[in-house]
């Protein structure tokens, strides 16, 4: 009985590790525009993105982020 419980605990721990690895690998989404047109891109905002390890691109005075990082950007930078 003890061996079975230990086996279940190991399977559960392994499942948690694999799930965590797969969900925190990075951003793979297409880049979408966050700021631009008539809104200025402040250096402080770019520093916040860098501190939170969020990739970004600035092109033609527009700021782009991966679409799957959008929620994290709102959370950390608002």
Wavefront OBJ file of the C-alpha trace (Angstrom):
o trace
v 0.000 0.000 0.000
v 2.838 2.426 0.834
v 4.533 1.728 -2.489
v 1.316 2.524 -4.339
v 0.918 5.865 -2.526
v 4.540 6.773 -3.252
v 4.000 5.836 -6.894
v 0.925 8.097 -7.099
v 2.827 10.968 -5.477
v 5.659 10.578 -7.989
v 3.256 10.533 -10.931
v 1.501 13.644 -9.576
v 4.799 15.483 -9.055
v 5.974 14.561 -12.545
v 2.697 15.769 -14.048
v 3.027 19.119 -12.246
v 6.621 19.565 -13.414
v 5.754 18.798 -17.036
v 2.709 21.082 -16.977
v 4.745 23.942 -15.486
v 7.493 23.480 -18.065
v 5.082 23.483 -20.988
v 3.188 26.580 -19.838
v 6.228 28.764 -19.030
v 8.458 28.167 -22.030
v 8.107 31.635 -23.482
v 6.047 33.504 -25.970
v 5.240 32.096 -29.359
v 2.382 34.258 -30.509
v 2.242 36.622 -33.418
v 3.257 40.193 -32.600
v 0.375 42.658 -32.228
v 0.431 46.426 -31.886
v 0.177 47.710 -28.328
v 1.053 51.403 -28.630
v 1.566 53.626 -31.590
v -0.028 56.021 -34.022
v -0.539 59.213 -31.969
v 0.553 57.783 -28.584
v 4.213 58.233 -27.589
v 6.308 55.251 -26.493
v 7.951 56.235 -23.217
v 11.360 54.758 -22.226
v 9.946 53.910 -18.793
v 7.421 51.639 -20.446
v 10.125 49.789 -22.358
v 12.091 49.366 -19.112
v 9.033 47.723 -17.498
v 8.790 45.290 -20.395
v 12.491 44.425 -20.080
v 12.268 43.985 -16.287
v 9.411 41.521 -16.763
v 11.173 39.627 -19.586
v 8.528 40.490 -22.142
v 9.865 40.675 -25.704
v 8.884 43.654 -27.801
v 9.582 45.281 -31.140
v 9.474 48.951 -32.055
v 8.787 49.581 -35.718
v 7.649 52.824 -37.358
v 7.015 54.447 -33.942
v 4.712 51.573 -32.949
v 5.236 49.099 -30.113
v 4.526 45.422 -30.788
v 4.344 42.553 -28.274
v 3.554 38.839 -28.673
v -0.188 38.325 -28.540
v 0.177 35.625 -25.879
v 2.002 38.145 -23.634
v -0.839 40.663 -23.733
v -2.333 39.705 -20.341
v 1.072 39.821 -18.656
v 1.734 43.275 -20.119
v -1.560 44.579 -18.788
v -0.845 43.067 -15.378
v 2.713 44.337 -14.991
v 2.577 47.652 -16.788
v -0.776 49.201 -15.949
l 1 2 3 4 5 6 7 8 9 10 11 12 13 14 15 16 17 18 19 20 21 22 23 24 25 26 27 28 29 30 31 32 33 34 35 36 37 38 39 40 41 42 43 44 45 46 47 48 49 50 51 52 53 54 55 56 57 58 59 60 61 62 63 64 65 66 67 68 69 70 71 72 73 74 75 76 77 78
